[in-house]
Amino acid sequence: MASLFVADLHLDLARPHLVTLFERYLASDEVRSAQALYILGDLVEAWIGDDDDAELPGRIAAATRAVRDAGVPVYFMVGNRDFLLGEEFAERAGFTLLDDAVVHDIGGTPTLLMHGDSLCTDDLAYQAWRNEVRQASWQAQFLAIPLAARRAFAAKARDASRSHTGSTSESIMDVNAGAVAGALRGHGVTRLIHGHTHRPAVHTLDLDGRQAQRIVLGDWYQHGSVLRVDREGIELRGL
């Protein structure tokens, strides 16, 4: 049985065909016969709280809970767009929440799972923002304001993110090699799966004389992307 991985879906009703693709993929035989489904962050374009009464969260919850009800565990790790997703929605959606940087046995290999944004240590402006919004006090203050105000804030944040991305060197926004090596060493593993950078690839690297592997998941802006891992090997493909 295979474990399946997706990340950076950035689901938004402005791209309805990708929401439908997500629903159809989760209803597929591949998913319903999997060992597990892992969603490693940025499931939606913006998450404004578990109390969001919009259409999209309900559709997502129905699709993922159906997978869990079919006997397939659905693991979820927050990313930089959905770090406010909490226990309330996880229960509704059938998620098992994962901390960022956790090791699971995947196809017989201990594997470090991350969203990936914490590895982009050269992007100092982003890391400063990340440190601020991950504070419990910031999150409590944000979630206390009305939904309409949160939606407006999220729209401005998306614009700011696009501006930052457009004005920042691609090399700065990619992972830092030292951060990757440090994460692998710190967890005692030689394989890492992450998303965030939207640069799907399978990289090999030397880690203290041992061969290590870094697998980067693709985004869903234009089409779907999934990683399939079992004891026979790995397959990173588009949908």
N, C-alpha and C positions, 0 to 999 in steps of 0.2 A: 504493500500500500504506500502511496505517495503522500508527502506533505506538500501543501500548496501555499505559495506566498504572493501577496500583492501589497502594494504601497502606492502612495501618491496618486490616488484616484481623483482627488479634487472634485468629487461629484458635485454637480450644480445643475439645477433645472434649466439653466441657460444652455446646457449641453444635454438635452433630453435623451439623445441616442446613446450616450455613454451610461446614463442611469439605467436605461433599458438593457444595455449590454451587461451591466453588472448584475441585474436581476436575473437575466437569462443564464449567465454563467453560473451563478450560485444555484440555479435549478438544474444544472447539467449533471450527467452521470459522473463526470470526472470529479466534481466537487462532492457529490453525495456518496461517492465510494472512497473518498480520501481518508488518510490517517488523521489529518487535521488541516484546518485552514487558518493561516496567519495573515493578519492585516497589520502592517507595520507603519501605521501613521498616515496622516493627511488623507483620511477617507473622504472628507468633504473639503470644499473650498474654504469654508469658515464655519467654526462651531461656536455658537454664542451661549450655550448652556443646555443642560438636559431638559429644561422646561420649554424649549423651542417648540411651538405648536405649528410650524410650517409643514408642508406636505413631505418634503424630502426625508427628514428623520424617520417619519412613520414608514415610508417605503423601505428605507434601509433596514430598520428594525424587523420588518416582516420578512425580508429576504434572508437576513442572517440568522434569525431565530428558527426559520424553517430548516436551515442547515444543521443547527444544533439539535433540533427536534428529530432530525433524521439520523442522529447518532454520531455526528462529526463535530468534534470540539472546534470552536471558533475563538482564536486567541487575538486579542487586540492590544496594540501598543500606541499610545498617543504620539502625534507628531507636532510640528510647529503650527499647523492650522486647526488642530482639534485637541489641544492640550487641556481644554476645559471639559472634555467628555469624562463623565464620572460614573459612579456606581449605579445611579438611578437608571441611566440609559443603558448601561451594560447589562443590567438585569432584564430590561425590556427587550434588548437585542440578542440575548443569549451569549454575550461575550464573557470570556475569562480574561480579565485585565492583566497585562504584563507590565512590569517595570521596564524602563529603557535600560538596555544592556543586561540581558538575561541569557543564560546558557540553557539550551534544550538539546536533547539527543535527536538529531535529524538524520534519518537513514543510517543509523549506526555511528554517526560522527558527532561528538560534542560541538555545538555551533553557537557562536555568539550572535544574538539578535539585537539590532538597534534600529532606531529610526534613521539616524545618521547625521542629524544636524549638529550634535555635540562634537562631532569629529571635524567640523569646519572651523577650526580654531584660528585660522588666519583672517576670518571675517569678524573683526573686532566689534564693529557696529552691531552686527547681528547677535553676537554672543552677549553683548551688554543688554540688548532688548530681551533676549531669551532669559537671562538671569532675572530681569525685572518682572516679567509676566509669569514666571514660574513661582513667584512668591505667593504664599497663601493669603497674605493681606491684600495684594493686588487683585487676586482672583475673587476674593470675597467682596471687595468693593465693586468690581465690575459686574458680578452676578447679581448685585443688589439693585442695579439700575433697571428701568423698564426694558422690555424686549425691543421696542421700537428704537430706543437709544442704542441698544447693543447692536442692532442690525446696521444702524448708521455708522457706528464706530467700526464695525467689521468691514464695511465698504471702504471707508477711508484707509483702514489698515491694508487692505488688498492693493489699493492704489499706491500706498507708500512702499509696499513690497515690490511691486512692479517697477517703481522708480529706482529703488535700491538695486534690484537685479540688473536693470538696464545700464546703470552707471558704475557697476562694480566689476572688476576683472573676473573672468570665469575661473582663473586659477585660484583666486582668493576664496571664491564660493565653493570650491571643491574641497574634499577631505584633505586633511593634513597627514602626510605619510607617517610622521612621528606619533600623531594621535592614534592612527590605526594600529601601529605596532604596539603602542602602549596599552591599548584596549585588549588586543590579543594576548599580550604577555600577562596583563593583570587578571585575566580570566582563565589563563592556562590552556588556551585552545589555539587551533591553527585554521579555523574557518569562521568567517564573518559574513552575515547577510544583513544588508541595510538598504534603505531607500534614500529619499530626500534630494539627491543631486540630479535626478532625472537623466542619468547617464548609464543606461543598462549595459552591463558588461560583466565578464568573469575575469578577474585579475589574479595572477599568481605573484607572490613576493617571497623574498627570503626573510625568514624570521629567526635570527640567531642560528643560522645553519640549517634550519628546517624549512621545507616548502609550505607556505601558507596560501590561503585562498580568500579573496574578497569578492563577494557576489553583490552586484548593485542592481536593484530592481528598477524596472521602467515605470514611467508615469502613464496616466490614462487621458492625457489631454486630446490626443488625436485618435487613439485606439487603445484597446485593452492590452495589458501585459501581465504575464504570470510566470512564476518560477515553480517548477515541479522537481522535487527531490525525493529519491528513494535509494535503496541499496545498490541499484544498477547505475546510478549517476544523477546528473542534473540536466535540466532542460529549461532554458530561459527563452520565452517566445512571446510574440504578439498574439492578440486575439482579433 
